[in-house]
């Protein structure tokens, strides 16, 4: 029997609560961290040496690492007019009522704006991923379902990875063709409100697999 929208929301709320609660606390114990948490920081645990750790517990192959409004994203990077047009259309806007989910797919956006944003992605790859991963929190280490790597290790993988843009998402893929991060429209909640069209980034478990 299919779950109702409210049941799915409640399940999601309970999973998030568990992951940021006792599961996160267990991870902190395993790595000798002091649990920090809170919605205003990306830091979930702090090591006795002062380093800041981000902890991800999930049953999925990827999970949210950053969510921001379009305007904050545009302002933080001082995006050009073409890039701003891409962001507004690709991630959606409540004004685009004639478009499915109030957003354009990449083939419906002016090619010049698409190329401007692709250039931005290439020229700012490391800066952009560090922004998603760490923000102002100076994250030095990340744990994903008990697997630990340093931010330096992540950035080395990012350096060798390439962007792949598909109609509705932007993937950063490694040399094996595995996605390390992807960016998409938030796409949950009430699509008539701007929060539905936020800029969402997911981190993937592929980053934490043994490198070959």
MISELUM-858794 format. One line per 10 residues: number of its first residue (from 1); for each residue x, y, z of C-alpha. Coordinates in steps of 0.25 Angstrom, whole numbers, plus 5000, padded with zeros to 4 digits. Layout:
residues N
NUM = X:Y:Z  ...
end
This chain:
residues 212
1 = 5000:5000:5000  5006:5014:4996  5009:5023:5007  5002:5037:5007  5010:5050:5006  5008:5052:5021  5013:5038:5024  5026:5040:5015  5028:5054:5022  5028:5047:5036
11 = 5037:5036:5031  5047:5046:5026  5046:5054:5039  5048:5042:5047  5060:5037:5039  5067:5051:5039  5065:5051:5054  5071:5038:5056  5083:5041:5047  5086:5054:5054
21 = 5083:5049:5068  5087:5035:5073  5094:5030:5060  5102:5043:5060  5106:5042:5074  5110:5027:5072  5119:5032:5061  5125:5043:5070  5128:5032:5080  5135:5023:5070
31 = 5144:5034:5065  5147:5041:5079  5139:5053:5075  5130:5063:5083  5117:5064:5077  5113:5078:5072  5102:5079:5062  5092:5090:5061  5085:5096:5048  5095:5108:5047
41 = 5108:5100:5045  5113:5089:5036  5121:5083:5048  5115:5071:5054  5127:5066:5063  5140:5073:5068  5153:5065:5070  5162:5068:5082  5172:5074:5072  5162:5084:5069
51 = 5158:5079:5055  5144:5080:5050  5137:5068:5045  5124:5066:5036  5116:5053:5039  5107:5047:5029  5098:5035:5032  5088:5030:5022  5082:5018:5015  5084:5024:5001
61 = 5096:5025:4992  5096:5040:4993  5091:5050:5003  5090:5065:5005  5102:5073:5008  5097:5087:5005  5085:5095:5002  5084:5110:4999  5074:5119:4992  5077:5123:4978
71 = 5079:5138:4982  5089:5134:4993  5097:5125:4983  5097:5136:4972  5102:5147:4982  5112:5138:4988  5119:5135:4975  5116:5149:4968  5110:5142:4956  5109:5148:4943
81 = 5096:5151:4936  5097:5139:4927  5100:5130:4939  5089:5136:4947  5079:5134:4936  5083:5119:4936  5081:5118:4951  5068:5124:4951  5063:5115:4940  5070:5102:4943
91 = 5067:5102:4958  5053:5108:4955  5044:5120:4959  5030:5122:4964  5028:5131:4952  5030:5120:4942  5016:5115:4944  5015:5110:4930  5027:5100:4932  5026:5087:4939
101 = 5030:5088:4953  5033:5103:4950  5046:5100:4944  5053:5099:4931  5062:5087:4927  5075:5090:4921  5071:5088:4906  5060:5099:4908  5070:5110:4913  5078:5119:4904
111 = 5091:5112:4899  5099:5125:4903  5094:5124:4917  5097:5109:4918  5111:5111:4913  5113:5123:4923  5110:5114:4934  5118:5102:4929  5130:5112:4929  5127:5116:4943
121 = 5127:5101:4947  5140:5098:4941  5147:5111:4946  5142:5109:4960  5141:5094:4962  5149:5093:4975  5144:5106:4981  5130:5102:4978  5131:5088:4984  5138:5093:4996
131 = 5127:5104:4998  5117:5092:4998  5125:5083:5007  5130:5093:5017  5124:5107:5015  5130:5115:5027  5132:5103:5036  5146:5099:5032  5142:5084:5031  5155:5076:5031
141 = 5149:5062:5031  5136:5055:5027  5130:5042:5031  5120:5035:5022  5113:5023:5029  5125:5020:5037  5135:5022:5026  5145:5034:5028  5153:5042:5019  5159:5056:5020
151 = 5155:5068:5012  5168:5068:5006  5166:5054:5000  5152:5059:4995  5158:5071:4988  5169:5062:4982  5158:5054:4976  5150:5066:4972  5163:5072:4964  5163:5060:4955
161 = 5147:5059:4953  5139:5065:4942  5125:5072:4941  5114:5065:4933  5101:5073:4931  5089:5066:4928  5075:5071:4926  5071:5073:4941  5084:5071:4949  5099:5074:4949
171 = 5108:5063:4953  5123:5063:4956  5129:5050:4952  5142:5043:4954  5151:5036:4944  5142:5023:4947  5130:5030:4943  5125:5030:4957  5117:5042:4963  5125:5049:4974
181 = 5115:5061:4976  5102:5065:4968  5095:5078:4968  5080:5080:4966  5067:5087:4969  5063:5084:4983  5049:5079:4978  5042:5076:4991  5031:5083:4998  5021:5093:4992
191 = 5026:5096:4978  5018:5109:4978  5028:5115:4989  5042:5119:4985  5048:5109:4996  5044:5098:4986  5054:5103:4976  5067:5104:4985  5081:5100:4980  5083:5086:4986
201 = 5096:5078:4986  5098:5064:4989  5110:5056:4993  5112:5042:4989  5117:5030:4995  5127:5027:4983  5136:5037:4990  5138:5028:5001  5141:5015:4993  5155:5010:4992
211 = 5162:5017:4981  5168:5009:4969
end
